[in-house]
Amino acid sequence: MNITGNTFRSIEAVPELSFSKKIKLSSTSGTFKFGFSGESTGLFFTFESGKLYDPENRVVFGYNDINSVTLSGNVATGSYSYYINGKKVCTNGSKSNFLINKAFYETSGPSATVNDFYIKTDSDSCTKLYLNVPQSAFKVGQPVTGYIVNSGAAGSATKIFAGSVNNFTNFALSGFPFTVQDSGQFVITNSSSALDFYNLDLTFKTSSGDFDARKSLTKSSSTEISYNYLSGNGTVSNTIGDVTEDLTLKEIVSYGEDPKYVEFSIKYQKFSGSSFYKLSKSLDSYFSVEMNIVPTFVDRYDLKTGLNYSTTSSAVWKYSGSYTSYFDPSISLNESEDNLIFIFKSPSGTTSNHSSGVVYYQFYGDGVAITGNADLL
């Protein structure tokens, strides 16, 4: 990386970090500074007239315009240490206490080439990041939404500067920069598709180094049915050829007892031709439950079924974040109409700890879908 003038790189506010970089200057005349800063203070190293000064203005090394200087070290609360070309120079330098949020360069005269540069912190380490792309299929020219999730300690954060696809030029990433505390969103775009299947190797440039991940995507069939959507109560219909689907959400009732539950009155029909010949049918569903308390044990949420309601044996409640649980069972309606009853228990099973919340729901047929939300009173 070539540097002229003044520039900086944002990092998330942290009290401590480690760093390393190889610096080569184009000339021994003029001044070059490298350091870290916070809201009102900072510390920095100064290259000037062939001499390297440390943050306490001590001459610690001589440099020229031929050889690189590798500067590395640790910045802690109230102290710092550093190495030059791998040799320990200072073990207990003194600094003021501040949260670091920038790495900066200032040049006056020479240009600088900086290589092998990294900054590592405990609170925003990229090893605590993981990739979540819910979609497994894509359509040419249509975006796919992805998320970078931070599994680190509460309050930690990582800044994502950029992202790239390393092995296919017809795919690209956009939506940067952003900061990840719980999760951050980006977009995968594509311009063409010669293949039906892609293993995408992704690299994200973060405030604590590169984060690498892989995502597999399959091209959607050209005959894929587009969904007709409805939000809230009512009927949504879709006809493809001689096959017609009707999905009706007639009523939503929320009960405030302990445990609380929400009842959905659903009617789903799929038939062929004017004779209304009934066809086999099933609904995919997704429920997200947000409550104003943090559940202690997710498995204390119970799913209760109505008379003609069934789920796959592998379907279980899952936990996502401090206040959200979600459930994605496959629903088989044996009759044309069913009541779906979902019961949500507090961790202790008592009303006093069972605060209010919201159930977000989605029901999907082959070509129809209903989405919305219901309050937990």
N, C-alpha and C positions, 0 to 999 in steps of 0.2 A: 504494500500500500504506500503510495507516494503522498507526501504531505507538504503543502505550502500554505502560508498564512495561518489563521487560527481556526481550529475546528474542535469538536468534541463528540463523544459517544455517550448517549444516555444509558444509565444502568438503574435498576431499582434501588431505592434508598436502603442501604445496609451499613452497619457499623464496622464490619470487618470483611476483608477479601484478600486473595492472593493474586499475583500478576506475574507475567513474564513477557518480554518482547525483545526483539533484535532490532537495533537502531543503527542506521548508517547515514551520515550527513554528507552533503555534497561539498561542504567547505568548513574550515575551522573559523572563518570569520562570521560575525553576527551571533545570534542567540537562538537557541531552541530549548523549549521547555516541555516537559511531560509530567503530568500529575493527576491528582484526583481532587474533586471539589464537592462541597455541599452547598447548603443555602447561603452561608455567610463566610465560609473559610475553606481552607484546603491545604494540601502539601504537594510539592513538586520538586523535580530534579531539573537542573539547568546545565545545558551544554553551551559554553561560551569561550571563544578564543582558545580552543584546544584543551580546556579544562572542564571537568564534570563536577558540579557542586551538588551536594545532597540537600534534603529539605531543611537542614539546619545550617545551610550556607557553608559547609565545609568542603574543601577541595579533596576529592577522593579518588580521582582517576584522570588520566590524560587520554585524549582521543585524537584521531586524524580523519582525513577524508578518504582513506583507503580501506580501513578495516571496520567491521561492524562491532558494536558494543551490545552485549546481551545483559539487560537489566531485569532483575526479578526480585520478588520479595513478598512480604506480608504486611498488611496494614491492619492493626488491631485497635481496640478502644484505648486511647491514650498512649500508644506506642507503635513503632514500626520497625521492621528489619529488612535488609536487602542484600543481594549478591550482585557482583559484577563479573561477567564471564564465568559464572559458576562458583566463584570464590566468595566466601562470606566476608562482608566488609563491616556491617553494622548489625548488632544483635538486639539493641534496645534503644532505638531512637525515641525522642519525645515529640508528641503531637497533641493538639487539642482534640477534645471529643466532638465528633460531628457525624451525621449520617451522610455517607457518600452517595451521590446520585449522578456523577459525571466522571468520565476519563477525558482529559483534554490535552490538546497540543497548541503551542504558540510558537511561531517561527518569525524571525526577523533577520532576513539575509539568506541563510542556507535553506535548501529543501531537504526533506528527510524521507528515507525509505524504511518502513517499519514492517517486519515479517515475524512469523511465529508468535503472534500476539494472542494471549488469552487472559481473561479475567475470570476467577472462580470465587463463588461465594457459597456459604452454607445454606442461606435462606432461599436463594433462587436458583439452585443447581438444576441444570437441564436434565440430570438423571432422574428428577422427580416429575418429569413431564411424560405424558403418553398421548397417543393419537386416537381420536374417536371420529370415524366417518361412518355414520349410520347406514348410508346407502351402499349397496354392493353392486348396483347397476348404474349405467349412465346412458344418456342419449347424446348423439353428436350435436354440438353447438349449445347444449344446455348445461348450466353449472351444477356442480355437486358441492354441497355444504359440508365442511369438516370442522372439527374442534380440536384444540390443544388443551388438555386438562392438566391442572397442577395438583398432584397428590401430596404436596409438601405440607408443612405445618400451617395452621391457620394464621393468616396475615402475611404469609410469604407471597412473593410475586416475581414474575419473570417477564421481561419485555421481549417481544418477538419482532425483529427488525425486518426480516424478509424470508421468503421461502422459495424453493425451486424444485422442479422435477429433473432428476439427473439423467434418466435413461430414455426419455421419449420427448421429442421436440414438439409433438402435437398436443401436449398437455402443459398447463402452466398453473401457477398458484397466484392468488391475489388477495387483497384485503389487509395488507400490512401498512404500517406497524400497528401493533396493539399490545396491551399488557394483560398477562394471564395471572389472575388471582385464583379464582375457581376454574374458569375455562374461558377461552377466547375463540372467536369464529374466523375462519378463512374460507376461500372458495377455490375449488378445482375446476378449471375450464379446459375445454378441448376444441380444436378447430377441425379435426378430421379423425377418421378411424378406419385404418386398413385392417386391423385385427379385431377379433371378437372378445379378446381377453388381454388385460394388461396388469402386470405387477409393477406398480409405480414406486421407484426409490425416491424418497423425499428428504430434503435437507432444510432445516429451519435455522436461520441465524438468530441467536438469542443473546441476551445480556450476560449469559454465563457460558457461552460456547455454542458449538453446533449441536443440534438435536436431529438425529437421523431416524427415519421411520419408513415403513413400507405399507402400501395399500393396494389391494387387488380390486379391480373393477371389471365388470362384464358388460358388454354392449347390449342394450335392451333390444328385444325383437321389434321389428317394424310393425308387427301386428298387435303390439301391446295395447290394451284397452285404456283409454283416458278416463279418469274418474269424473263423475258428476258429484259435486259437493253440496251439502246443506249444513248450515250452522244453526243449532238450536232445534226446536220442535218442528215437525212437519214431515213431508214426504219428498224424497228425491228419487227420480226415475232415470233409467237409461235403457235404450234399445239398440242392440247390435244385431243386424240381420233380423231373424224372427225370434230372437231371445230378448225378453224384457225383464228387468229387475225393478222392484219397488222396495225401498227401505224407509220405514216410517218410525220416527221417535215420537210417540204419542204423549208421553208424560214422564216427568222426572219429579220424584218426591224425596225430600231429604228429611230424615228423622233425627231428633236431637237427643235421644236417650244415650245411655252408655251401655254397650258400645253404640256408636252412631252408625247409620247406614243410609245408603242412597239406592232407590229403586228406579230402574229404567223400564218403561213399558215400550217394547220393541215389536214391530211387525216387519217381517222380511219375506218377500215372495220373489221367486224366479220361475218364469214359465215361458213356454214356447208356443208361438202361433195364436190364432184366434180362439183355439180350443182351451187355452190356459193350461196346457199340459205342464204339470209341476216338474221342475228339475231339481236335482240335488243342490244343496246350498250350504254355505258356511260363512261365518263372519270372522275376520281378523279384528282384533281390538287392541287398544292401548289405553291404559289408565295411569295418570300421574296424580299423586296425592300430595298436596302441600299443606302442612299443618304449622301452627304457631308454636309448636314445641318440638324438641329434638327427641325422637323415639329412642329409647334405650336399646330395645331389641327389635329388629325388623321382623323377625319371625313371629312376633306377637300380633302382627296384622293378620286378620283372618278373612278368607274369602268364603262367603256362603252362597249357595246356588239356589235358584228357583227350581220349580218342578221339572222343567224340560231343559235345564242348562247344564252343560258339561264343559270341562277344560281338559287339556292334555295333561297327562300325569307328570310331565316334567316342568309344568308351569309353576313358578314360585315368585313370591314378592322379591323385589330387588331394591337396593338402597342407592340413592344418588344425591349426595350433598347433605347439608345439615338438616333440611326440612322436607325433603322430597323422597317419596318412595314411588316406584312404578311397577306395573304389572302388565304383561302382554300375552294373555291367554288366547287360544283359538276357540271360538264359540261355535258350537253346532246347534242349530235350531231344528229340532225334530218336528215341530209343528210350525205353522205360519206365524204364530204370535207367542211371545214369551215375556215374562217379567224377569229381569236380571237384578239380583239383589246383592249389593256389595256392603260388607260390614267392616268398619275401621275401628280398631281398638287402640286405646292409649297404652303406653308401656306398662303402667300399673293396673290397668283395667278399671280405673276410677274416674268419675266425672270431673273431679277437681283438677286432674292433670290432663284432661282431654280437651284441649283448646280448639278453637275454630280452625277451619281450613277450607280448601277448595279441591274438588275432584275434576281433573281435566280428562275428557273422554274422547275417543275416536272409534268408530265402527266402520269397517271396510268390507264391502262385498266384492264381487268381481269387477264391477264398474260403477258402484255407487258408494258414497261415504257420507257419514254424519259426524260432525265434530262440535264440541262446545264445552261448557263447564257447569258444575253444580256446587253450591256452597254447602259445606258441613256446618250446620247451625250450632 
